[in-house]
Amino acid sequence: MTTDVTRNVATMRGLSSRLRPLTKVLPEHARAHNRSLVLQHLFHEGPTSRADLARATQLTRVTISDLVSALIAEGLVEELGVRPGQRVGKPAILVGMRTSAYQIVAVDLTDDMEMRGAVMSLNGAIVVRSQLNIEGRTGADLVDLLARFIRGLIASATQPVLGVGIGSPGVVDPEGLVVEAPNRRWFDVPLAADLADRLGLPVHVANDANIAALAEFTFGNADGDGFMIVTVGQGVGAGVVVDGSPMRGYRNAAGEIGHVTVLAEGGLRCACGRDGCLETVLAVPALRSATAGLSTQDSDAALASAGRLLGTALAPVISALNLSEVLLSGPAELLDGPLRETALEVIRDRTMPAVNAGLTFRMASLDEDVVLSGAAVLVLSGQLGVS
C-alpha cells in the first residue's frame, strides 16, 4: 500500500543532520522540514490553532495554512472545532494530529528466544501484541520467519499501516543494512530493503539499543541533554543521546559496548570471535547461567561481579560525554539490585566529582516495551519527521 504519507520517506531522508551542512537546502527539503515542525508541535503539544502554530514554529501564516491543508488531505490532521471558552474576537479553530488514523507495526529482535511484535497507534499505544519462538533460527531462515511474523501483524491492524519498524541487534547502517549481528548470523544483510520488497510497505531497521534511546527520549522521561540506555538481552548494546541528537558514530557502531573486552584472562569466547567481551558476562543467558542454583547471597555476589565489569566499561564513556543519566533495559530481577548498585559505585570511584555529581543510574521507564516503542518512533521519524 502506497499513500501520500509513505511517499514522504525519501524526502525526509534527504534532510541533512550535519552540524555543518555541505550542500544547499533544496525546496523539497525545506517543505519537509516545515511539515515536520508542524507535526512535531501537534504530536507533543496537542491541538493548536493555526495562529499558535505559526508563532510556535516561526513560520508564516500562509505557510502554516498551506501545510495544514495538505496534512488534512493526507488524513494526518483534522479540524477539531473552536477553542473552548473563547469569547472575544474571531473564533480560533483548533487542529490536531489524528494519531488513531494510521497504525505502526513494531518488532523487537532483542530476545534470544523469541521475536516480539505489536501493532501500535501513532502515540505509542499498543493495539495488538504478539510473539513467536525463534527456535534457534539464524541467517536467511530467520529473515523468512520475520517476514511471516510481520505479515501476521499487518493483517491484524485495524487502520492503514504507516510503516514497519524493527529493532535489531548489531551494527545497522542508516539504510537498514545489518552490517554485523553475530548472534543472528547476519552480515551485510539488507534487511529493510528486503522486507520492504516483500511487504510493500516502508520498513525501517535500526540497532535495538539506539531505538530504545529514541523511545525513552520520545515517550519516556529521559534527559535529552545526555543519557545512555544499556539494553541487556541475548546480547548487550547501548544507545546514546547527547544534546537532543542520537549518536550513530563513524561507521554506525556507536554504543557497541557489548564487545568491549573486560576480562583480559579467563574470559569466555564471544559470538564476535574474541574472548572476554562484556556480553559474555552481562547478557541475559550469561547472568542466568551465573546465578542458576545459587543461594540469594551467592546470586547477589555474582550479579555484583557483573555490575563491577559494567561500571568499569561505562566509566570512561560517561566521563568523555558527561552524561547525566544511565538507564538499564532488561530483566529487572537480574539488573535492578546488586548489579545496578555496584555498577554505579564503580562509576563514581572511577570518574571525577564534576562528572558523576547528580548522575542517575536507573531502570528504563518503558520497561520491556522500550524497543517496541523505539521501533514505532523509528517509523514516526522516518515517515513524518516526528520524534
Legacy VTK file of the C-alpha trace (Angstrom):
# vtk DataFile Version 3.0
C-alpha trace
ASCII
DATASET POLYDATA
POINTS 387 float
0.000 0.000 0.000
1.465 3.379 -1.028
-0.004 6.666 0.179
0.972 10.326 0.206
2.241 9.697 3.727
4.578 6.830 2.789
5.963 8.738 -0.204
7.447 11.336 2.151
10.188 8.967 3.379
12.617 9.791 0.549
12.323 13.497 1.210
12.736 13.050 4.970
15.908 11.042 4.407
17.217 13.907 2.299
17.214 16.243 5.292
20.790 16.699 6.483
21.624 16.061 10.133
25.140 17.507 9.847
26.158 20.307 12.170
27.987 21.895 9.229
25.901 21.261 6.079
27.923 20.773 2.925
25.140 21.294 0.373
22.326 23.766 -0.105
18.849 23.099 1.229
16.603 22.056 -1.644
12.992 23.348 -1.809
11.556 19.881 -1.180
13.775 19.524 1.884
12.649 22.888 3.254
8.997 21.879 2.848
9.639 18.526 4.517
11.387 20.319 7.370
8.459 22.726 7.829
5.988 19.838 7.644
7.978 18.100 10.360
7.878 21.223 12.555
4.086 21.310 12.370
3.663 17.594 13.091
6.219 17.726 15.924
4.301 20.511 17.614
0.912 18.825 17.251
2.358 15.470 18.380
3.898 16.825 21.577
1.688 19.800 22.428
-1.729 18.607 21.270
-4.475 20.552 19.432
-3.403 24.057 18.403
-4.806 26.905 16.332
-3.136 27.836 13.051
-2.096 31.179 14.557
-0.438 29.489 17.522
1.286 27.044 15.166
2.718 29.980 13.236
4.024 31.553 16.446
5.470 28.279 17.791
7.216 27.291 14.556
8.074 30.844 13.411
6.599 30.048 10.010
4.313 32.484 8.193
0.550 32.069 8.497
0.336 31.462 4.768
2.875 28.620 5.037
1.037 27.136 8.035
-2.300 27.316 6.221
-0.826 25.541 3.202
0.846 22.829 5.299
-2.217 22.203 7.457
-4.430 21.897 4.374
-2.039 19.333 2.886
-1.891 17.356 6.150
-5.687 17.344 6.392
-5.835 15.988 2.826
-3.385 13.216 3.831
-5.597 12.289 6.766
-2.912 13.056 9.341
-4.502 16.204 10.767
-8.123 17.218 11.406
-10.031 20.306 12.495
-11.450 19.930 15.994
-13.725 22.934 16.299
-13.480 26.193 18.214
-11.179 26.596 21.208
-13.286 26.039 24.386
-14.034 29.137 26.447
-13.074 31.695 23.802
-15.420 34.696 23.828
-13.619 37.673 22.282
-12.610 38.059 18.645
-12.776 35.641 15.759
-13.067 32.043 16.974
-9.816 30.068 16.715
-10.338 26.679 15.107
-8.093 24.020 16.634
-6.297 21.434 14.522
-4.927 18.187 15.910
-2.972 15.161 14.792
-5.094 12.088 14.004
-2.997 9.612 15.989
-5.623 6.891 15.504
-5.847 7.278 11.715
-2.764 5.146 10.991
-1.009 2.346 12.807
2.585 1.131 13.013
3.945 -2.398 13.101
6.864 -2.680 15.523
9.190 -5.647 16.061
11.766 -6.281 18.786
14.532 -8.801 17.992
16.484 -8.304 21.223
15.444 -11.545 22.954
17.449 -14.707 22.420
14.370 -16.977 22.361
11.575 -15.112 20.616
10.693 -12.146 18.440
8.162 -9.747 19.920
5.842 -7.588 17.855
2.985 -5.146 18.170
0.541 -3.072 16.184
0.706 0.426 17.678
-1.103 3.719 17.300
0.886 6.811 16.357
1.034 7.879 20.005
2.683 4.619 21.045
-0.335 2.772 22.435
-0.262 -0.974 21.785
-3.339 -2.217 19.906
-2.269 -5.818 19.242
0.623 -7.727 20.802
2.254 -10.918 19.503
5.349 -13.079 19.933
6.903 -16.001 18.102
9.524 -18.527 19.172
12.650 -18.230 17.038
13.555 -21.909 17.637
17.245 -21.308 17.026
16.846 -19.882 13.519
19.586 -17.614 12.183
20.611 -16.155 8.827
18.189 -16.309 5.905
15.831 -18.655 7.785
15.363 -16.005 10.449
14.626 -13.339 7.811
11.940 -15.589 6.297
10.381 -16.184 9.718
10.478 -12.449 10.438
8.664 -11.665 7.168
5.888 -14.151 8.019
5.611 -12.739 11.532
5.242 -9.180 10.226
2.619 -10.214 7.660
0.548 -11.593 10.504
0.827 -8.325 12.413
-0.119 -6.290 9.346
-3.200 -8.477 8.869
-4.269 -7.753 12.454
-4.046 -3.960 12.054
-7.348 -2.101 12.236
-6.130 1.019 10.383
-3.800 1.615 7.394
-0.197 0.793 8.333
2.176 3.749 8.108
5.274 1.564 8.127
7.225 -1.163 9.882
9.923 -0.516 12.474
12.418 -3.167 13.595
14.931 -3.106 16.429
17.790 -5.469 15.571
20.930 -6.387 17.476
24.250 -5.500 15.876
25.575 -2.721 13.684
22.932 -1.283 11.347
23.537 1.493 8.804
21.085 4.362 8.104
19.520 2.458 5.183
18.640 -0.558 7.324
21.548 -2.750 6.213
22.575 -5.047 9.068
26.339 -4.797 8.751
27.112 -7.234 11.525
24.886 -9.079 14.002
26.954 -12.108 15.064
24.289 -13.680 17.293
21.846 -13.703 14.351
24.469 -14.736 11.774
23.596 -11.636 9.789
26.438 -9.983 7.891
25.722 -7.273 5.284
22.033 -8.223 5.205
19.849 -5.518 3.511
17.041 -6.229 5.964
14.999 -3.042 5.407
15.133 -3.225 1.601
14.429 -6.973 1.533
11.403 -6.739 3.810
10.078 -3.602 2.083
10.070 -5.515 -1.212
8.278 -8.468 0.351
5.725 -6.460 2.319
5.045 -3.486 0.029
5.444 -1.057 2.947
8.205 1.260 4.174
10.465 -0.679 6.544
12.895 0.984 8.938
15.571 -1.027 10.747
17.996 0.223 13.371
20.068 -1.072 16.252
17.798 -2.094 19.122
19.701 -0.107 21.738
19.715 3.031 19.594
15.958 2.951 19.144
15.471 2.158 22.824
17.158 5.524 23.409
14.746 7.137 20.937
11.819 5.610 22.824
12.968 6.911 26.192
13.556 10.341 24.651
10.161 10.493 22.891
7.790 8.561 25.155
9.783 8.308 28.395
11.292 10.988 30.579
14.963 10.664 29.659
17.128 13.782 29.768
17.865 14.692 26.157
20.930 16.702 27.199
22.885 13.493 27.691
21.871 9.943 28.543
22.721 6.340 27.695
20.467 3.305 27.730
22.119 -0.113 28.084
19.994 -2.936 26.673
20.598 -6.404 28.071
19.106 -9.374 26.244
20.745 -12.084 24.149
23.496 -9.510 23.691
24.448 -6.181 25.211
24.235 -2.821 23.464
23.849 0.849 24.230
22.127 3.865 22.718
23.313 7.393 23.436
21.541 10.744 23.047
23.554 13.939 23.535
22.170 17.472 23.144
18.911 16.057 21.804
20.547 14.070 18.993
21.194 10.307 18.799
24.832 9.325 18.318
25.494 6.965 15.397
29.278 7.048 15.179
31.718 6.997 12.278
30.588 3.577 10.991
27.185 3.434 12.697
28.626 1.385 15.569
28.280 3.867 18.441
27.149 2.091 21.587
28.576 -1.357 20.803
29.824 -1.766 24.363
28.908 -5.450 24.439
32.063 -6.274 22.525
34.475 -4.329 24.701
36.943 -6.716 26.350
36.522 -6.640 30.134
38.320 -9.873 31.055
41.939 -9.979 29.918
42.358 -13.591 31.045
39.963 -16.474 31.511
37.146 -14.883 29.527
34.663 -16.945 27.543
34.587 -16.907 23.734
32.096 -14.333 22.422
29.912 -14.640 19.300
32.113 -11.946 17.719
35.110 -14.322 17.907
37.016 -12.628 20.733
37.380 -13.680 24.361
36.226 -11.859 27.474
33.732 -9.399 25.955
31.288 -7.664 28.293
28.491 -9.570 26.559
29.880 -12.888 27.829
29.223 -11.849 31.436
26.335 -9.359 31.181
23.972 -10.819 28.536
20.853 -12.457 29.970
21.954 -16.057 29.191
25.278 -15.391 30.952
23.601 -13.843 34.016
21.109 -16.702 34.258
23.895 -19.235 33.980
25.997 -17.466 36.611
23.144 -17.366 39.152
21.459 -20.716 38.486
21.047 -22.830 41.631
22.770 -20.333 43.925
21.610 -19.037 47.266
20.346 -15.459 47.391
23.634 -14.290 48.892
25.787 -16.031 46.296
23.489 -14.931 43.465
23.751 -11.307 44.610
27.545 -11.630 44.666
27.574 -12.985 41.101
25.356 -10.133 39.903
27.525 -7.587 41.710
30.578 -9.028 39.942
28.895 -8.463 36.555
27.925 -4.952 37.678
31.550 -4.228 38.545
32.612 -5.072 34.999
29.769 -2.997 33.557
30.784 0.004 35.660
34.391 -0.384 34.541
33.317 -0.373 30.877
30.948 2.593 31.271
33.101 4.937 33.369
35.283 6.300 30.536
32.242 6.735 28.268
30.300 8.644 30.913
33.350 10.774 31.647
34.042 11.531 27.982
30.440 12.531 27.224
29.493 13.962 30.637
26.188 12.067 30.654
23.526 12.942 33.202
21.900 9.515 33.435
22.272 5.857 32.502
19.255 3.588 32.005
19.217 -0.203 32.107
16.742 -2.153 29.998
16.251 -5.855 30.562
15.022 -8.305 33.214
14.624 -6.292 36.434
15.162 -9.368 38.610
18.709 -9.577 37.232
19.603 -5.937 36.666
17.805 -3.874 39.304
19.644 -4.602 42.531
23.260 -5.583 43.273
24.255 -5.333 39.598
22.983 -1.786 39.084
24.115 -0.585 42.510
27.643 -1.966 42.116
27.967 -0.521 38.608
27.105 2.937 39.958
29.631 2.600 42.784
32.387 1.706 40.306
31.465 4.616 38.024
31.656 7.037 40.953
35.004 5.589 42.017
36.452 5.936 38.513
35.200 9.391 37.474
35.647 12.957 38.723
33.035 14.502 41.034
32.383 17.094 38.332
31.277 14.223 36.080
29.405 11.953 38.495
27.710 14.561 40.698
23.988 14.060 40.205
24.487 11.096 37.855
21.357 8.921 37.783
21.601 5.174 37.152
18.116 3.632 36.901
15.925 1.147 35.087
14.311 2.281 31.813
10.849 3.752 32.336
9.303 1.910 29.363
10.359 -1.473 30.745
10.116 -4.469 28.390
8.319 -2.471 25.675
11.147 0.027 25.220
12.407 -1.454 21.911
8.863 -1.800 20.518
8.249 1.845 21.388
11.563 2.750 19.781
10.601 0.887 16.614
7.433 2.983 16.490
9.499 6.178 16.856
11.718 4.918 14.032
8.686 4.898 11.722
7.346 8.205 13.037
10.746 9.804 12.409
11.284 8.220 9.015
7.801 8.850 7.647
6.688 12.009 9.422
9.825 13.606 10.879
8.403 13.235 14.405
10.493 12.090 17.361
LINES 1 388
387 0 1 2 3 4 5 6 7 8 9 10 11 12 13 14 15 16 17 18 19 20 21 22 23 24 25 26 27 28 29 30 31 32 33 34 35 36 37 38 39 40 41 42 43 44 45 46 47 48 49 50 51 52 53 54 55 56 57 58 59 60 61 62 63 64 65 66 67 68 69 70 71 72 73 74 75 76 77 78 79 80 81 82 83 84 85 86 87 88 89 90 91 92 93 94 95 96 97 98 99 100 101 102 103 104 105 106 107 108 109 110 111 112 113 114 115 116 117 118 119 120 121 122 123 124 125 126 127 128 129 130 131 132 133 134 135 136 137 138 139 140 141 142 143 144 145 146 147 148 149 150 151 152 153 154 155 156 157 158 159 160 161 162 163 164 165 166 167 168 169 170 171 172 173 174 175 176 177 178 179 180 181 182 183 184 185 186 187 188 189 190 191 192 193 194 195 196 197 198 199 200 201 202 203 204 205 206 207 208 209 210 211 212 213 214 215 216 217 218 219 220 221 222 223 224 225 226 227 228 229 230 231 232 233 234 235 236 237 238 239 240 241 242 243 244 245 246 247 248 249 250 251 252 253 254 255 256 257 258 259 260 261 262 263 264 265 266 267 268 269 270 271 272 273 274 275 276 277 278 279 280 281 282 283 284 285 286 287 288 289 290 291 292 293 294 295 296 297 298 299 300 301 302 303 304 305 306 307 308 309 310 311 312 313 314 315 316 317 318 319 320 321 322 323 324 325 326 327 328 329 330 331 332 333 334 335 336 337 338 339 340 341 342 343 344 345 346 347 348 349 350 351 352 353 354 355 356 357 358 359 360 361 362 363 364 365 366 367 368 369 370 371 372 373 374 375 376 377 378 379 380 381 382 383 384 385 386
